[in-house]
Amino acid sequence: MEYLIAFAVGGAICVIGQILLDVFKFTPAHVMSIFVVSGAVLDGFGLYDKLIEFAGAGATTPITSFGHSLLHGAMEKAKEDGFIGIGMGIFELTSAGISAAILFAFLAALIFKPKG
């Protein structure tokens, strides 16, 4: 049942993104930004952790989880280190994902001919 719930929640997030692209004619960059900000806002209200408990990978895999991780890391480090902890916390939780994205984009650019 966990897999079905994860699939349904992750699929619902994707459907929302597709509606934003097709109906409202947003660009992919706009949709990504909306999802990152919405994940951060939901985490700010304490709702995204509940969604993760309910949906598991269906909530941690989409881009909304990146916004959740950014805010979650910043708030945790801010409690420990104050204002300077905000910047440190953002990169503490998300550094592996950001590094992987940069590495794989670089490798893809080496293998394929990028359009300039």
SULBEL-V440978 format. One record per pair of residues at least 6 apart in sequence whose ideal C-beta (glycine too) atoms are under 8 Angstrom apart, sorted by the first residue. I is the first residue (numbers start at 1). GAP is how many residues later the second one is. Records with the same first field share a line. If there is no record, write none. Layout:
BEGIN
I: GAP + GAP
END
This chain:
BEGIN
2: 54
5: 49 + 50 + 51 + 53
6: 49 + 50 + 51 + 52 + 53
7: 51
8: 47 + 50
9: 42 + 45 + 46 + 49 + 50
10: 45 + 47 + 48 + 49 + 51 + 52
11: 47
13: 22 + 45 + 46 + 49 + 51
14: 48
17: 14 + 18
20: 6 + 10 + 11 + 14
21: 7 + 10
26: 8
32: 31
35: 27 + 28 + 29 + 32
36: 27 + 28 + 30 + 31 + 34
37: 30
38: 26 + 29
39: 9 + 24 + 25 + 26 + 27 + 28 + 29 + 32
40: 27 + 28 + 30 + 31
41: 26
42: 6 + 9 + 22 + 25 + 26
43: 6 + 24 + 25 + 28 + 29
44: 27
48: 11 + 16 + 17 + 20
49: 19
51: 8
52: 7 + 8 + 13 + 16
59: 6
66: 28 + 31
69: 24 + 25 + 28
70: 20 + 23 + 24
72: 21
73: 16 + 17 + 18 + 19 + 20 + 21
74: 11 + 12 + 13 + 15 + 16
75: 14
76: 13
77: 8 + 9 + 11 + 12 + 15
78: 7 + 8 + 11
79: 6
81: 7
91: 7
108: 6
END
